[in-house]
Amino acid sequence: MDLSVKVGNTLLKNPLVLGSASYTQTAKGLETYIKKGFGAVVTKTVTIKPLEGSPNPRAFWYDPEEKTMLSGAEALRNPGMESVAKAVAAVKKIAEEEKCLVVGSVAGNTVEEMSTVAKALVEAGADIIEINMVCPATGPHLGPDYACLGKYWSAKPERAVEAISGIRSTVRVPIWAKCVLGNLTSQDFLNKVDKEARPDAYAYVGGRLPCLVIDVETGKPKFPGNVLLQIEKKIPISPSVTGPVKASTMLHTAYLARLTETPLIPSGGLRKGDDIIEALMVGASAAQISQAVYRDRDVSLTMVRKMEAFMERRGIASLQEIFGISLQYIPAPPLLRVPIITY
Ligand SMILES: Cc1cc2nc3c(=O)[nH]c(=O)nc-3n(C[C@H](O)[C@H](O)[C@H](O)COP(=O)(O)O)c2cc1C
C-alpha cells in the first residue's frame, strides 16, 4: 500500500504533517514525533533571538473535558535559532532513517532576519522551509522584536513575494508559505504571489464558516438543506451554525484548489485518518495537525492505520489516486461567501 504523496516536487511518505507548535522546539520533541509515523514534522517557528512570547498557560483548552477548542496563545515564544538548529542537527539521522522530512518554520521582522534563520535551519539539516506569515498574536504592541512577525508578511501580496523570493535566494530547498486564510482566498493575492514568487506550497489554518463535509466512501459532498436550496433553487440562506473548524478547512481547501495550482497544505480541526482522506479529496496535497496531538500523543499512529484501512477497504493502491476527486461534485465557485439576507 502506497501512502506517499507529492507536494510539488517533494515526496512525503504519507500526507500527515505535524504542524508547528512548542512540542517541536527541542531534539527530544522532534525525535518523539519523527518516530510516530509522520510524513514530515514542522519545527516550532523560530526567530534569530529567543522570544519570551506570552505567559502560561500557552496551550489552553477552553473545554478541558471535551478537548475540541484549543488556543495556541504562544505569541511566538521560542528558544531562538541556535537552539532549534542544534535540535534539528541532532535528529537528522533519525529523521532519515524514519523517512520523515524536517520542515524549519521561520519568522522575522525583515527578509534578512528570516533568511538568516532559514539558512541556519537548512545548514542543520531542514529539508523544507515554512515561512510563518500567519501568526496572529504578534505586532508592534508587543515591542520592536515582534513588530513585523507572522501575519504582517501575508497582509499584502508584495510583502509575501518579497519574503518568499528573498528566502529562496538564500536556501535551495522547497519553500512552504503559511499564510492568513483571508488573504489567501483573494484572487489578487494568489495571482501575484503564484506568478512572482512561486511558493512550493501554501499552508493555512481553516476558519469557522462556511463549511463542507465529504463522504469518504463515495467522495461526494454531504450538503445541508440550506446549501442545497442555494445550489438547486439559487435561494441564498444564511448558514446559521457554529461548529468544528474542520468542515470550514475542507470548504476553503476546495475553494483554493480552484484558484491556484500551488499545492495546498491545510490545518484546522483535523483529528482522524478520515479527515486527512477528506482533505486530499478536496484538493490538499498533504495536511497538518496540531491540537489532535495535544489531545493524544499517539494520534498519528492511529491516523496512519485508519488511512491504510480506508485504502484496503476501497481497493486503492496509491493515495495519490484520490487527490481532488470530490471537486467534480462541488459547484464552482464553491459556496464560500456567507450570503447576506435582507428581509
Ligand atoms: C500551542 C500552539 C502553538 C502553535 N504555534 C505555532 C507556531 O509557532 N507557528 C505556526 O506556524 N503555527 C503554530 N500553531 C498553529 C498550528 O501549527 C496549526 O496550524 C493550527 O493549530 C491548526 O491546526 P489544528 O486545528 O490541528 O490545531 C500553533 C498551534 C498551537 C495549538
The ligand as an SDF file (V2000), in Angstrom:
LIG
                    3D

 31 33  0  0  0  0  0  0  0  0999 V2000
    0.0300   25.7330   21.1890 C   0  0  0  0  0  0  0  0  0  0  0  0
    0.1230   26.0290   19.7320 C   0  0  0  0  0  0  0  0  0  0  0  0
    1.2390   26.6790   19.2240 C   0  0  0  0  0  0  0  0  0  0  0  0
    1.3550   26.9740   17.8680 C   0  0  0  0  0  0  0  0  0  0  0  0
    2.4840   27.5710   17.3920 N   0  0  0  0  0  0  0  0  0  0  0  0
    2.6280   27.7830   16.0500 C   0  0  0  0  0  0  0  0  0  0  0  0
    3.8280   28.3350   15.5240 C   0  0  0  0  0  0  0  0  0  0  0  0
    4.7840   28.6350   16.2420 O   0  0  0  0  0  0  0  0  0  0  0  0
    3.9080   28.5200   14.1870 N   0  0  0  0  0  0  0  0  0  0  0  0
    2.8770   28.1920   13.3240 C   0  0  0  0  0  0  0  0  0  0  0  0
    3.0210   28.3710   12.1100 O   0  0  0  0  0  0  0  0  0  0  0  0
    1.7280   27.6520   13.8010 N   0  0  0  0  0  0  0  0  0  0  0  0
    1.5890   27.4460   15.1410 C   0  0  0  0  0  0  0  0  0  0  0  0
    0.4330   26.8650   15.6120 N   0  0  0  0  0  0  0  0  0  0  0  0
   -0.6500   26.5360   14.6560 C   0  0  0  0  0  0  0  0  0  0  0  0
   -0.6280   25.0550   14.2630 C   0  0  0  0  0  0  0  0  0  0  0  0
    0.5630   24.6990   13.5980 O   0  0  0  0  0  0  0  0  0  0  0  0
   -1.8270   24.7240   13.3620 C   0  0  0  0  0  0  0  0  0  0  0  0
   -1.6890   25.3680   12.1070 O   0  0  0  0  0  0  0  0  0  0  0  0
   -3.1690   25.1650   13.9830 C   0  0  0  0  0  0  0  0  0  0  0  0
   -3.2130   24.8750   15.3720 O   0  0  0  0  0  0  0  0  0  0  0  0
   -4.3780   24.4940   13.2980 C   0  0  0  0  0  0  0  0  0  0  0  0
   -4.3050   23.0960   13.3210 O   0  0  0  0  0  0  0  0  0  0  0  0
   -5.0800   22.1930   14.4320 P   0  0  0  0  0  0  0  0  0  0  0  0
   -6.5350   22.5350   14.3540 O   0  0  0  0  0  0  0  0  0  0  0  0
   -4.7650   20.7880   14.0530 O   0  0  0  0  0  0  0  0  0  0  0  0
   -4.5200   22.5820   15.7740 O   0  0  0  0  0  0  0  0  0  0  0  0
    0.2980   26.6070   16.9900 C   0  0  0  0  0  0  0  0  0  0  0  0
   -0.8350   25.9550   17.4980 C   0  0  0  0  0  0  0  0  0  0  0  0
   -0.9260   25.6560   18.8470 C   0  0  0  0  0  0  0  0  0  0  0  0
   -2.1440   24.9320   19.3380 C   0  0  0  0  0  0  0  0  0  0  0  0
  1  2  1  0
  2  3  1  0
  2 30  2  0
  3  4  2  0
  4  5  1  0
  4 28  1  0
  5  6  2  0
  6  7  1  0
  6 13  1  0
  7  8  2  0
  7  9  1  0
  9 10  1  0
 10 11  2  0
 10 12  1  0
 12 13  2  0
 13 14  1  0
 14 15  1  0
 14 28  1  0
 15 16  1  0
 16 17  1  0
 16 18  1  0
 18 19  1  0
 18 20  1  0
 20 21  1  0
 20 22  1  0
 22 23  1  0
 23 24  1  0
 24 25  2  0
 24 26  1  0
 24 27  1  0
 28 29  2  0
 29 30  1  0
 30 31  1  0
M  END
$$$$
